[in-house]
Amino acid sequence: MAALTMGASIPLFAANLAKGDSTDFTPLVWEVDWAWENGTDGDGLSLQELKDRLSGGLVLRPPERWLGIPFRHDWSRLNGRWIRALKDGQPVPTGTANVFDGLAMERSAALMRSRMIRAGYLESRLRLDTASIRPGKLRLDVILSPGPRYFCASTRVQCEKSGLDPGEVERLAQAWSQWEGKPLDLNDLEEERERIARDFAQRGWFGLISDFISIAVDTSDSQTTHGVHLVLEVAPIIQSGDTLPHRKAYLDSISFHWHPKDGDFMKKWQEKGVWWRMPENRTVIGLAHRLHLETGKLYNPLDISSARQSIRMFPLIEDVRVDIAPRFDKKSSDLPLHVHFDAYPSERRVMKVNGALTSRQGLGGEMAVSLSDQDFRQRMERLALDVSLGRETVVPFYATGDRGGQNLLNSRVVSAGVTYSAHRLIPFASDRFPESNRPESSLTFSLRDEKRDDFTRTYVQLGLVERFIENQETGSHVEMRLFEVAVTSSQLFDEFQEALDSLGSDIFASSFEPRALLSSGIHWKLRPSKNRTKTWMWAMDVGFEGAGNLFHLLDARSPESTTVPLPSILDATREVQVARYTRWVFEGRGGWTPNGRDGIFARLTAGVAASSIDGVSVPLEKQFYVGGPNSMRGWQAMGLGPGGTGQDGLRGRGDIRLEFNLEARKYVNEWIQLAAFSDAGNVWMTRPETERPHVEFNRDRFLEQVGWAAGAGLRLDFGYFLVRFDAGYPLISPSGEFPTGRRWRIHPAVSLPF
């Protein structure tokens, strides 16, 4: 038995605490000191290793420290969370100190001794003591004497009447003998018991779960040798007083029933060994492909679980339930099983309509409508059509003052896209991500045409994307953009062309050149599930895209001269350059919210897009900009940067983006939200330019080129959408100049900025 001693008797002032009086003299566990007992060497075990094993059993804990300072404890004391937890009888907040309690100390000793025994230290001792550091602060001393660690001297398997054939018993005995000579660890043995049960199940033994497997530890002659004997026993089935042996099982029959909600006429038929009960007008091609179970094969729970998970990937199916019914027959050496699937579809929406109004800069906006068929061709595929139309007031790229405001609704946008979605169109990494849930492959074609005061630009794109959930518990989503083929075309108006020529910047001018994009990439999203018991929330997005690299490996020409023909129905074929660049994007979000609505929220955005062709920039669509309703709200979109350029320079984009947004939100009632925010950031170029000084990113002076704005907002939350009006005021401009003077800029928008 572990020895327990306490220091001098310490009053706990429980009565004062209940009354809400000061807790300055309440004894707190302020430090924990781990040490060996005199004459103990740890039997080859370091003090840190034993501390790592036992610290989880210590109920009384000191405060967490950062740089030696208990920040979390002090903050919880200041905001009252610590004292409220004590009054309510709740555990103290994470990272704070426990109030000393003698019963909790005895409980800690029992838990830690149990852990030492489970780790094989059967003769271990420990002693807990307390010492006063200063009034109200205690040091808890943990004095350890682990003693010798016992080991497994011999192993034996006992499988009488279990139904296992001699070959199985020999196989099990051989695997069990591997524990001989190893240190005794009851936790590892428990995991081994579960592993043996899983191994039996995967080799066809239906119902042979870990409850039928037991491990006995014989210590009868271990006092001198410190060795124990391990006995593994597989027990038979006891049913209604009868002893039944375990048997291997095989899939005798399979059935699949569809449970519609709209009263479709059902029919039943057999196809490829499966009995189907489905609506008359529905095909089973996709379902049969993902069921991948065959009658006559041995039972394997992993195969059945994989089939269920694969069927659940269909967006039309809400739930899939599996029932396995054994058909006991004492005369048969094997156990026949019937596997039945019940599929419950979600409420069928043949056509889904989505819409959104977005505004990039000034008065006006772009209306986007999406029509999608969730059950395309009765095969649970999906076809979506996206159409966007809009007119908006956009400030020209090269403008002085507020020239864009004189030409209202000067920008026209027309875009359309078609997306075909199937489930695992290309079975990419199906074995690498077995936990993946609801994978989806999308083939997209989109066209966007924009006319502005400066130029017109057309963007045509075709891409294949594979999306899946890599980890359901952590909300880890992976998006593999297997390929994207795009072509851009521009027509510059005379005034803008003259401005470009006068500037003399080849890099900036190349942004508007027609370009062919042959790229691929990966995008990772981490969205931990929201937990109402936690006040902190966070999310993270990381994306990478590379273009032209594979093409240039196959094409012997230099990157500067690598072109592809762009045919035209109106004039001769035109050669366009193949873009070559890499693009990295990071976005991290976090927030503190006590109720899921109010709180303080932040976003950090960083991006780098670098062209590997000398004198040529990244295509316009792949560059970054700041400003507008969702970014630096003291400026219009593209009204800031790049770098330290003034407002009489180019209103453009950059290759590097750094931005930090901080926002406090508060609901005054159920549908009105007030906000105060601060934005800081800018965009830069990756390379210096003689014609445009101070546009490149320089770590020695980039802080001087960070713009800063602050403001407030009013939001109207109608439940299914939110309308907001944010007013931003520029406080610091990198160039010292402010757009159209220093004044408030109002940004109407739909939905939150982040």
LUMKEKE-268912 format. One record per residue (C-alpha): x, y, z; residue number from 1. Coordinates in nm, 3 decimals, decimal comma, padded with zeros to 5 digits. Example, Ala and Ser with C-alpha at 12.3 -4.5 7.8 and 13.67 -1.06 7.14 Angstrom:
2
east|north|up|resi
01,230|-00,450|00,780|1
01,367|-00,106|00,714|2
***
This chain:
754
east|north|up|resi
00,000|00,000|00,000|1
00,134|00,345|-00,086|2
00,231|00,554|00,213|3
00,041|00,880|00,254|4
00,159|01,163|00,476|5
00,048|01,523|00,504|6
00,218|01,832|00,629|7
00,077|02,060|00,895|8
-00,301|02,089|00,915|9
-00,418|02,362|00,676|10
-00,765|02,524|00,709|11
-00,957|02,539|00,381|12
-01,197|02,823|00,465|13
-01,486|02,640|00,299|14
-01,739|02,854|00,481|15
-01,585|03,178|00,358|16
-01,571|03,042|00,004|17
-01,940|02,950|00,012|18
-02,024|03,302|00,127|19
-01,829|03,450|-00,161|20
-01,561|03,607|00,064|21
-01,203|03,659|-00,043|22
-01,009|03,346|-00,131|23
-00,666|03,500|-00,082|24
-00,589|03,251|00,200|25
-00,743|02,945|00,034|26
-00,451|02,699|00,001|27
-00,377|02,632|-00,365|28
-00,159|02,365|-00,521|29
00,102|02,598|-00,664|30
00,387|02,359|-00,746|31
00,442|01,984|-00,783|32
00,785|01,840|-00,709|33
00,870|01,487|-00,825|34
01,157|01,302|-00,657|35
01,296|00,955|-00,590|36
01,275|00,811|-00,243|37
01,612|00,793|-00,067|38
01,812|00,501|-00,203|39
01,591|00,458|-00,512|40
01,741|00,460|-00,860|41
01,425|00,392|-01,060|42
01,530|00,043|-01,175|43
01,648|00,181|-01,510|44
01,349|00,415|-01,543|45
01,414|00,791|-01,556|46
01,217|01,024|-01,333|47
01,075|01,206|-01,637|48
00,949|00,878|-01,790|49
00,772|00,782|-01,469|50
00,634|01,135|-01,434|51
00,485|01,114|-01,784|52
00,317|00,786|-01,693|53
00,169|00,909|-01,366|54
00,090|01,279|-01,412|55
-00,249|01,200|-01,567|56
-00,357|01,038|-01,238|57
-00,278|01,347|-01,034|58
-00,615|01,502|-00,947|59
-00,461|01,806|-00,778|60
-00,281|02,019|-01,035|61
-00,077|02,341|-01,027|62
-00,145|02,628|-01,270|63
00,000|02,613|-01,620|64
00,283|02,858|-01,672|65
00,403|03,045|-01,979|66
00,756|03,178|-01,932|67
00,712|03,103|-01,563|68
00,395|03,313|-01,527|69
00,052|03,151|-01,458|70
-00,135|03,364|-01,715|71
-00,445|03,143|-01,743|72
-00,485|03,119|-01,368|73
-00,448|03,495|-01,313|74
-00,691|03,572|-01,594|75
-00,952|03,329|-01,457|76
-00,919|03,489|-01,116|77
-00,965|03,836|-01,266|78
-01,273|03,756|-01,476|79
-01,436|03,552|-01,199|80
-01,444|03,214|-01,374|81
-01,225|03,052|-01,111|82
-01,436|03,153|-00,809|83
-01,764|03,076|-00,991|84
-01,644|02,723|-01,062|85
-01,566|02,669|-00,694|86
-01,901|02,807|-00,582|87
-02,090|02,582|-00,826|88
-01,889|02,274|-00,732|89
-01,742|02,252|-01,082|90
-01,382|02,170|-01,179|91
-01,157|02,473|-01,190|92
-01,098|02,620|-01,539|93
-00,834|02,452|-01,752|94
-00,483|02,567|-01,672|95
-00,562|02,701|-01,325|96
-00,465|02,578|-00,981|97
-00,676|02,341|-00,772|98
-00,774|02,420|-00,416|99
-00,594|02,176|-00,188|100
-00,812|01,886|-00,068|101
-00,687|01,597|00,143|102
-00,936|01,353|-00,009|103
-00,825|01,451|-00,358|104
-00,466|01,386|-00,254|105
-00,556|01,034|-00,135|106
-00,745|00,977|-00,459|107
-00,440|01,090|-00,659|108
-00,222|00,845|-00,469|109
-00,460|00,559|-00,543|110
-00,480|00,646|-00,913|111
-00,104|00,678|-00,955|112
-00,034|00,354|-00,769|113
-00,289|00,181|-00,995|114
-00,104|00,312|-01,299|115
00,228|00,188|-01,165|116
00,082|-00,158|-01,102|117
-00,069|-00,168|-01,452|118
00,276|-00,078|-01,589|119
00,426|-00,385|-01,414|120
00,568|-00,226|-01,097|121
00,384|-00,455|-00,857|122
00,597|-00,360|-00,554|123
00,583|00,014|-00,614|124
00,539|00,269|-00,338|125
00,470|00,639|-00,345|126
00,435|00,907|-00,083|127
00,256|01,242|-00,111|128
00,341|01,533|00,116|129
00,267|01,904|00,127|130
00,478|02,204|00,221|131
00,380|02,570|00,247|132
00,564|02,795|00,002|133
00,397|03,115|00,119|134
00,052|03,192|00,262|135
-00,212|03,026|00,046|136
00,042|02,852|-00,182|137
00,140|02,485|-00,137|138
00,400|02,260|-00,288|139
00,287|01,901|-00,343|140
00,578|01,656|-00,313|141
00,551|01,323|-00,498|142
00,813|01,080|-00,366|143
00,842|00,764|-00,577|144
00,985|00,419|-00,523|145
00,881|00,204|-00,822|146
01,069|-00,112|-00,727|147
01,146|-00,384|-00,982|148
00,939|-00,417|-01,296|149
00,785|-00,761|-01,346|150
00,806|-00,938|-01,679|151
00,621|-01,216|-01,863|152
00,802|-01,542|-01,784|153
00,576|-01,779|-01,978|154
00,256|-01,785|-02,186|155
-00,017|-02,041|-02,233|156
-00,335|-02,062|-02,444|157
-00,652|-02,235|-02,325|158
-00,927|-02,287|-02,587|159
-01,127|-02,591|-02,468|160
-01,476|-02,616|-02,624|161
-01,418|-02,279|-02,801|162
-01,466|-02,422|-03,149|163
-01,121|-02,318|-03,270|164
-00,955|-02,585|-03,481|165
-00,600|-02,701|-03,396|166
-00,452|-02,480|-03,665|167
-00,615|-02,169|-03,516|168
-00,501|-02,267|-03,165|169
-00,144|-02,315|-03,285|170
-00,152|-01,983|-03,466|171
-00,286|-01,806|-03,156|172
-00,029|-01,975|-02,928|173
00,256|-01,867|-03,156|174
00,137|-01,507|-03,156|175
00,083|-01,513|-02,778|176
00,434|-01,651|-02,713|177
00,582|-01,323|-02,841|178
00,501|-01,170|-02,500|179
00,752|-01,394|-02,323|180
01,038|-01,191|-02,181|181
00,860|-00,858|-02,231|182
00,786|-00,621|-01,939|183
00,442|-00,661|-01,786|184
00,204|-00,387|-01,903|185
-00,167|-00,443|-01,846|186
-00,262|-00,162|-02,083|187
-00,068|-00,325|-02,367|188
-00,224|-00,662|-02,283|189
-00,572|-00,509|-02,299|190
-00,494|-00,367|-02,644|191
-00,365|-00,710|-02,748|192
-00,693|-00,870|-02,637|193
-00,888|-00,626|-02,855|194
-00,650|-00,686|-03,146|195
-00,694|-01,064|-03,122|196
-01,074|-01,020|-03,130|197
-01,052|-00,795|-03,439|198
-00,822|-01,045|-03,608|199
-01,070|-01,327|-03,545|200
-01,356|-01,117|-03,683|201
-01,165|-01,022|-03,998|202
-01,096|-01,389|-04,068|203
-01,463|-01,486|-04,058|204
-01,533|-01,564|-03,690|205
-01,873|-01,400|-03,639|206
-01,951|-01,293|-03,281|207
-01,611|-01,381|-03,138|208
-01,569|-01,045|-02,966|209
-01,324|-00,952|-02,691|210
-01,580|-01,045|-02,422|211
-01,505|-01,413|-02,499|212
-01,129|-01,356|-02,457|213
-00,976|-01,320|-02,112|214
-00,620|-01,281|-01,983|215
-00,511|-01,416|-01,645|216
-00,189|-01,303|-01,472|217
-00,044|-01,571|-01,244|218
00,194|-01,429|-00,980|219
00,217|-01,743|-00,763|220
00,598|-01,775|-00,779|221
00,696|-01,424|-00,878|222
00,840|-01,295|-00,547|223
01,193|-01,410|-00,624|224
01,199|-01,417|-01,004|225
00,977|-01,113|-01,067|226
00,827|-01,312|-01,351|227
00,455|-01,377|-01,411|228
00,270|-01,633|-01,621|229
00,013|-01,516|-01,876|230
-00,283|-01,738|-01,963|231
-00,500|-01,649|-02,265|232
-00,842|-01,817|-02,265|233
-01,103|-01,821|-02,543|234
-01,441|-01,914|-02,393|235
-01,727|-02,083|-02,585|236
-02,077|-01,939|-02,630|237
-02,321|-02,006|-02,345|238
-02,679|-01,984|-02,473|239
-02,984|-02,100|-02,276|240
-02,760|-02,320|-02,065|241
-02,602|-02,486|-02,369|242
-02,235|-02,460|-02,459|243
-02,194|-02,370|-02,827|244
-01,862|-02,350|-03,011|245
-01,764|-02,049|-03,218|246
-01,788|-02,094|-03,594|247
-01,665|-01,916|-03,902|248
-01,940|-01,738|-04,094|249
-01,997|-01,663|-04,459|250
-02,235|-01,432|-04,646|251
-02,528|-01,650|-04,744|252
-02,759|-01,375|-04,875|253
-02,768|-00,995|-04,915|254
-03,067|-00,764|-04,943|255
-03,103|-00,389|-04,995|256
-03,423|-00,197|-04,920|257
-03,487|00,164|-05,018|258
-03,726|00,355|-04,789|259
-03,869|00,643|-04,993|260
-04,051|00,940|-04,841|261
-04,263|01,023|-05,144|262
-04,457|00,698|-05,186|263
-04,286|00,573|-05,503|264
-04,404|00,241|-05,641|265
-04,158|-00,025|-05,523|266
-04,039|-00,336|-05,700|267
-03,827|-00,629|-05,582|268
-03,581|-00,831|-05,787|269
-03,251|-01,016|-05,758|270
-02,938|-00,903|-05,941|271
-02,585|-01,037|-05,895|272
-02,674|-01,217|-05,573|273
-02,842|-00,917|-05,409|274
-03,215|-00,880|-05,345|275
-03,312|-00,522|-05,428|276
-03,626|-00,340|-05,319|277
-03,619|-00,006|-05,502|278
-03,848|00,251|-05,663|279
-03,950|00,142|-06,011|280
-03,781|00,432|-06,189|281
-03,446|00,414|-06,009|282
-03,135|00,238|-06,134|283
-02,901|00,050|-05,901|284
-02,586|00,094|-06,110|285
-02,417|00,330|-05,865|286
-02,537|00,141|-05,558|287
-02,427|-00,200|-05,688|288
-02,085|-00,059|-05,774|289
-02,033|00,059|-05,416|290
-02,190|-00,237|-05,237|291
-01,892|-00,463|-05,337|292
-02,010|-00,762|-05,128|293
-02,043|-01,113|-05,268|294
-02,234|-01,412|-05,135|295
-02,028|-01,715|-05,043|296
-01,735|-01,513|-04,908|297
-01,621|-01,527|-04,546|298
-01,765|-01,270|-04,310|299
-01,546|-00,962|-04,262|300
-01,684|-00,666|-04,064|301
-01,447|-00,427|-04,239|302
-01,597|-00,514|-04,578|303
-01,952|-00,458|-04,451|304
-01,855|-00,131|-04,281|305
-01,681|-00,012|-04,597|306
-01,990|-00,094|-04,806|307
-02,214|00,099|-04,568|308
-01,979|00,398|-04,565|309
-01,952|00,396|-04,942|310
-02,331|00,402|-04,983|311
-02,363|00,685|-04,731|312
-02,143|00,896|-04,958|313
-02,438|00,963|-05,186|314
-02,579|01,309|-05,109|315
-02,932|01,180|-05,163|316
-02,899|00,923|-04,881|317
-02,936|01,049|-04,528|318
-02,869|00,725|-04,338|319
-02,783|00,360|-04,401|320
-02,849|00,090|-04,142|321
-02,707|-00,261|-04,153|322
-02,852|-00,570|-03,988|323
-02,665|-00,903|-03,975|324
-02,883|-01,204|-03,898|325
-02,712|-01,541|-03,829|326
-02,898|-01,859|-03,919|327
-02,791|-02,104|-03,650|328
-02,766|-02,461|-03,774|329
-02,592|-02,710|-03,544|330
-02,535|-02,949|-03,834|331
-02,334|-02,698|-04,042|332
-01,964|-02,641|-03,978|333
-01,993|-02,280|-04,092|334
-02,246|-02,015|-03,991|335
-02,458|-01,866|-04,275|336
-02,531|-01,492|-04,244|337
-02,791|-01,267|-04,401|338
-02,677|-00,904|-04,443|339
-02,954|-00,649|-04,487|340
-02,911|-00,281|-04,580|341
-03,182|-00,020|-04,518|342
-03,126|00,311|-04,702|343
-03,317|00,623|-04,592|344
-03,299|00,904|-04,850|345
-03,309|01,269|-04,751|346
-03,601|01,482|-04,859|347
-03,572|01,491|-05,234|348
-03,515|01,832|-05,388|349
-03,507|01,787|-05,763|350
-03,402|02,145|-05,825|351
-03,217|02,356|-05,570|352
-03,193|02,731|-05,621|353
-02,927|02,940|-05,445|354
-02,865|03,309|-05,485|355
-02,630|03,573|-05,349|356
-02,563|03,942|-05,405|357
-02,199|04,046|-05,390|358
-02,036|04,384|-05,423|359
-01,664|04,429|-05,486|360
-01,620|04,806|-05,474|361
-01,890|05,063|-05,519|362
-02,258|05,105|-05,595|363
-02,417|04,804|-05,761|364
-02,337|04,439|-05,734|365
-02,338|04,097|-05,888|366
-02,632|03,859|-05,854|367
-02,540|03,490|-05,860|368
-02,798|03,214|-05,907|369
-02,726|02,842|-05,883|370
-02,956|02,568|-06,009|371
-02,860|02,212|-05,921|372
-03,019|01,874|-05,980|373
-02,928|01,655|-05,683|374
-03,046|01,336|-05,849|375
-02,915|01,371|-06,202|376
-03,016|01,083|-06,435|377
-03,159|00,886|-06,138|378
-02,803|00,785|-06,053|379
-02,750|01,019|-05,758|380
-02,513|01,231|-05,964|381
-02,549|01,608|-05,958|382
-02,552|01,871|-06,229|383
-02,534|02,238|-06,133|384
-02,568|02,553|-06,343|385
-02,429|02,879|-06,202|386
-02,515|03,211|-06,363|387
-02,400|03,556|-06,251|388
-02,508|03,891|-06,388|389
-02,416|04,228|-06,253|390
-02,334|04,593|-06,293|391
-02,110|04,769|-06,048|392
-01,918|05,089|-05,999|393
-01,550|04,995|-06,018|394
-01,260|05,237|-05,984|395
-01,027|05,212|-06,287|396
-00,684|05,059|-06,237|397
-00,511|05,382|-06,323|398
-00,704|05,667|-06,174|399
-00,648|05,983|-05,972|400
-00,883|06,115|-05,712|401
-01,225|05,952|-05,719|402
-01,262|05,925|-06,095|403
-01,439|05,593|-06,068|404
-01,722|05,757|-05,876|405
-01,805|05,975|-06,178|406
-01,894|05,670|-06,389|407
-02,166|05,485|-06,206|408
-02,225|05,119|-06,290|409
-01,926|05,124|-06,527|410
-01,849|04,753|-06,487|411
-02,049|04,475|-06,650|412
-02,003|04,112|-06,548|413
-02,146|03,800|-06,708|414
-02,041|03,455|-06,594|415
-02,177|03,105|-06,629|416
-02,061|02,765|-06,515|417
-02,161|02,401|-06,532|418
-02,054|02,152|-06,266|419
-02,099|01,778|-06,290|420
-02,050|01,598|-05,958|421
-02,020|01,225|-05,905|422
-01,887|01,028|-05,611|423
-01,534|00,910|-05,651|424
-01,528|00,974|-06,026|425
-01,158|00,895|-06,003|426
-01,084|00,661|-05,707|427
-00,798|00,879|-05,587|428
-00,625|00,771|-05,263|429
-00,908|00,541|-05,159|430
-00,662|00,319|-04,973|431
-00,466|00,612|-04,828|432
-00,769|00,770|-04,659|433
-00,989|00,484|-04,532|434
-01,163|00,721|-04,291|435
-01,279|00,945|-04,575|436
-01,647|01,033|-04,565|437
-01,863|01,147|-04,858|438
-01,593|01,190|-05,127|439
-01,698|01,385|-05,433|440
-01,544|01,440|-05,774|441
-01,643|01,750|-05,972|442
-01,587|01,834|-06,336|443
-01,637|02,207|-06,392|444
-01,656|02,438|-06,690|445
-01,688|02,812|-06,636|446
-01,683|03,131|-06,840|447
-01,648|03,484|-06,702|448
-01,655|03,801|-06,911|449
-01,598|04,144|-06,755|450
-01,610|04,489|-06,914|451
-01,464|04,786|-06,728|452
-01,359|05,141|-06,808|453
-01,002|05,022|-06,861|454
-01,035|04,689|-07,038|455
-01,244|04,383|-07,109|456
-01,131|04,041|-06,995|457
-01,257|03,688|-07,058|458
-01,167|03,384|-06,851|459
-01,253|03,028|-06,962|460
-01,174|02,737|-06,731|461
-01,209|02,358|-06,722|462
-01,111|02,162|-06,412|463
-01,139|01,832|-06,226|464
-01,152|01,839|-05,846|465
-01,159|01,555|-05,593|466
-01,300|01,648|-05,251|467
-01,327|01,431|-04,943|468
-01,330|01,446|-04,567|469
-00,995|01,311|-04,449|470
-01,093|01,306|-04,079|471
-01,455|01,338|-03,970|472
-01,374|01,407|-03,604|473
-01,139|01,700|-03,664|474
-01,325|01,837|-03,967|475
-01,022|01,788|-04,190|476
-01,124|01,837|-04,556|477
-00,893|01,776|-04,850|478
-00,952|01,913|-05,200|479
-00,728|01,777|-05,475|480
-00,740|01,988|-05,790|481
-00,613|01,724|-06,027|482
-00,601|01,958|-06,324|483
-00,722|02,300|-06,430|484
-00,699|02,426|-06,785|485
-00,782|02,792|-06,837|486
-00,735|03,059|-07,102|487
-00,752|03,436|-07,046|488
-00,801|03,704|-07,307|489
-00,793|04,084|-07,265|490
-00,867|04,394|-07,471|491
-00,715|04,715|-07,334|492
-00,882|05,047|-07,412|493
-00,673|05,331|-07,553|494
-00,658|05,542|-07,237|495
-00,547|05,250|-07,023|496
-00,296|05,134|-07,288|497
-00,142|05,481|-07,294|498
-00,115|05,477|-06,915|499
00,062|05,143|-06,924|500
00,302|05,262|-07,195|501
00,385|05,578|-07,003|502
00,454|05,378|-06,689|503
00,694|05,145|-06,868|504
00,641|04,851|-06,632|505
00,664|04,530|-06,831|506
00,579|04,322|-06,526|507
00,257|04,510|-06,457|508
00,158|04,515|-06,824|509
00,208|04,139|-06,850|510
-00,074|04,087|-06,596|511
-00,324|04,175|-06,869|512
-00,169|03,968|-07,145|513
-00,361|03,660|-07,271|514
-00,232|03,353|-07,093|515
-00,285|02,976|-07,088|516
-00,303|02,818|-06,742|517
-00,227|02,447|-06,697|518
-00,226|02,388|-06,322|519
-00,298|02,151|-06,037|520
-00,304|02,192|-05,662|521
-00,424|02,088|-05,320|522
-00,636|02,265|-05,061|523
-00,664|02,156|-04,696|524
-00,934|02,283|-04,463|525
-00,942|02,216|-04,092|526
-01,281|02,286|-03,934|527
-01,300|02,146|-03,578|528
-01,661|02,089|-03,478|529
-01,812|02,362|-03,264|530
-01,851|02,271|-02,901|531
-02,082|02,490|-02,699|532
-01,889|02,406|-02,383|533
-01,577|02,568|-02,531|534
-01,557|02,944|-02,571|535
-01,262|02,934|-02,811|536
-01,311|02,845|-03,177|537
-01,068|02,826|-03,467|538
-01,028|02,708|-03,825|539
-00,751|02,694|-04,082|540
-00,717|02,677|-04,462|541
-00,396|02,601|-04,652|542
-00,378|02,587|-05,030|543
-00,111|02,529|-05,293|544
-00,130|02,563|-05,670|545
00,134|02,512|-05,934|546
00,099|02,596|-06,304|547
00,307|02,517|-06,609|548
00,570|02,304|-06,438|549
00,468|01,971|-06,590|550
00,409|02,136|-06,928|551
00,759|02,284|-06,927|552
00,909|01,947|-06,841|553
00,757|01,810|-07,160|554
00,834|02,115|-07,374|555
01,202|02,171|-07,454|556
01,160|02,543|-07,520|557
01,249|02,800|-07,255|558
00,963|02,918|-07,031|559
00,970|03,266|-07,190|560
00,904|03,127|-07,538|561
00,666|02,844|-07,452|562
00,332|02,920|-07,617|563
00,022|02,737|-07,730|564
-00,215|02,834|-08,015|565
-00,541|03,004|-07,918|566
-00,790|02,964|-08,207|567
-01,049|03,231|-08,281|568
-01,358|03,223|-08,498|569
-01,318|03,590|-08,585|570
-00,949|03,620|-08,672|571
-00,633|03,419|-08,715|572
-00,500|03,183|-08,452|573
-00,305|03,363|-08,179|574
-00,012|03,227|-07,983|575
-00,045|03,279|-07,605|576
00,219|03,220|-07,342|577
00,186|02,930|-07,096|578
00,187|03,072|-06,743|579
00,434|02,928|-06,497|580
00,390|03,010|-06,128|581
00,340|02,871|-05,779|582
00,077|03,003|-05,541|583
00,044|02,949|-05,166|584
-00,249|03,068|-04,957|585
-00,301|03,049|-04,580|586
-00,599|03,165|-04,378|587
-00,642|03,117|-04,005|588
-00,950|03,214|-03,809|589
-01,012|03,222|-03,438|590
-01,244|03,372|-03,188|591
-01,367|03,388|-02,834|592
-01,742|03,359|-02,797|593
-01,923|03,276|-02,473|594
-02,254|03,200|-02,646|595
-02,169|03,126|-03,010|596
-02,295|03,468|-03,130|597
-02,122|03,751|-02,944|598
-01,749|03,774|-02,897|599
-01,416|03,873|-03,046|600
-01,311|03,722|-03,378|601
-00,990|03,744|-03,580|602
-00,857|03,639|-03,919|603
-00,501|03,617|-04,050|604
-00,452|03,588|-04,426|605
-00,126|03,534|-04,608|606
-00,061|03,454|-04,971|607
00,234|03,433|-05,211|608
00,214|03,392|-05,589|609
00,547|03,387|-05,769|610
00,606|03,366|-06,144|611
00,915|03,175|-06,257|612
00,934|03,357|-06,592|613
01,162|03,662|-06,590|614
00,985|03,991|-06,652|615
00,639|03,831|-06,649|616
00,389|03,856|-06,364|617
00,141|03,606|-06,232|618
-00,189|03,615|-06,430|619
-00,436|03,875|-06,309|620
-00,685|03,618|-06,176|621
-00,419|03,461|-05,953|622
-00,289|03,782|-05,796|623
-00,408|03,925|-05,463|624
-00,576|04,249|-05,368|625
-00,704|04,411|-05,050|626
-00,980|04,656|-04,977|627
-01,355|04,631|-05,018|628
-01,631|04,497|-04,792|629
-01,445|04,182|-04,682|630
-01,090|04,313|-04,649|631
-00,931|04,650|-04,568|632
-01,258|04,834|-04,517|633
-01,102|05,181|-04,508|634
-01,035|05,147|-04,883|635
-01,219|05,035|-05,192|636
-01,117|04,704|-05,345|637
-00,770|04,737|-05,503|638
-00,745|05,085|-05,353|639
-00,440|05,000|-05,141|640
-00,093|04,903|-05,259|641
00,104|04,741|-05,388|642
00,364|04,829|-05,129|643
00,418|05,199|-05,072|644
00,273|05,330|-05,400|645
00,058|05,640|-05,369|646
-00,303|05,687|-05,467|647
-00,198|05,860|-05,788|648
-00,031|05,535|-05,894|649
-00,180|05,206|-06,000|650
-00,483|05,072|-05,822|651
-00,371|04,715|-05,865|652
-00,292|04,380|-05,724|653
00,017|04,211|-05,587|654
00,202|03,883|-05,556|655
00,213|03,886|-05,175|656
-00,073|03,950|-04,937|657
-00,058|03,994|-04,560|658
-00,367|04,098|-04,368|659
-00,500|04,080|-04,014|660
-00,860|04,154|-03,919|661
-00,997|04,188|-03,566|662
-01,368|04,231|-03,499|663
-01,590|04,249|-03,189|664
-01,957|04,154|-03,239|665
-02,253|04,203|-03,008|666
-02,623|04,127|-03,062|667
-02,849|04,390|-02,908|668
-03,153|04,170|-02,979|669
-03,232|03,861|-03,185|670
-03,172|04,021|-03,524|671
-02,960|04,337|-03,480|672
-02,585|04,303|-03,439|673
-02,333|04,579|-03,376|674
-01,964|04,543|-03,455|675
-01,636|04,727|-03,412|676
-01,339|04,626|-03,623|677
-00,978|04,699|-03,711|678
-00,800|04,592|-04,031|679
-00,427|04,596|-04,109|680
-00,250|04,475|-04,421|681
-00,135|04,537|-04,777|682
-00,014|04,363|-05,094|683
00,336|04,363|-05,239|684
00,525|04,238|-05,543|685
00,785|03,960|-05,513|686
01,043|04,140|-05,730|687
01,169|04,499|-05,737|688
01,072|04,718|-06,032|689
01,265|05,023|-06,147|690
00,952|05,187|-06,289|691
00,756|05,133|-05,967|692
00,978|05,185|-05,662|693
00,872|05,049|-05,322|694
00,627|04,793|-05,462|695
00,838|04,490|-05,368|696
00,823|04,317|-05,031|697
01,118|04,407|-04,811|698
01,125|04,263|-04,461|699
01,321|04,562|-04,332|700
01,050|04,811|-04,422|701
00,729|04,616|-04,484|702
00,585|04,719|-04,145|703
00,605|05,082|-04,262|704
00,394|04,984|-04,566|705
00,110|04,820|-04,374|706
-00,216|05,008|-04,399|707
-00,444|05,035|-04,097|708
-00,815|05,107|-04,082|709
-01,081|05,091|-03,812|710
-01,455|05,125|-03,806|711
-01,793|05,000|-03,696|712
-02,079|04,811|-03,851|713
-02,451|04,745|-03,829|714
-02,579|04,399|-03,923|715
-02,936|04,278|-03,973|716
-02,961|03,904|-03,920|717
-03,270|03,759|-04,089|718
-03,172|03,401|-04,015|719
-03,131|03,272|-04,368|720
-02,910|03,567|-04,466|721
-02,740|03,863|-04,302|722
-02,719|04,218|-04,439|723
-02,446|04,443|-04,307|724
-02,327|04,800|-04,342|725
-01,964|04,847|-04,239|726
-01,810|05,193|-04,222|727
-01,428|05,198|-04,231|728
-01,192|05,487|-04,169|729
-00,827|05,475|-04,291|730
-00,592|05,558|-04,005|731
-00,253|05,486|-04,163|732
-00,173|05,477|-04,535|733
00,164|05,334|-04,651|734
00,222|05,626|-04,885|735
00,092|05,889|-04,647|736
-00,189|05,966|-04,893|737
-00,551|05,865|-04,851|738
-00,813|05,786|-05,117|739
-01,021|06,098|-05,194|740
-00,907|06,252|-04,868|741
-00,948|06,104|-04,525|742
-01,312|06,006|-04,491|743
-01,539|05,722|-04,389|744
-01,613|05,457|-04,650|745
-01,938|05,259|-04,623|746
-01,950|04,902|-04,751|747
-02,292|04,736|-04,786|748
-02,266|04,359|-04,816|749
-02,438|04,027|-04,754|750
-02,305|03,783|-04,488|751
-02,021|03,832|-04,240|752
-01,675|03,933|-04,366|753
-01,520|03,619|-04,209|754
***
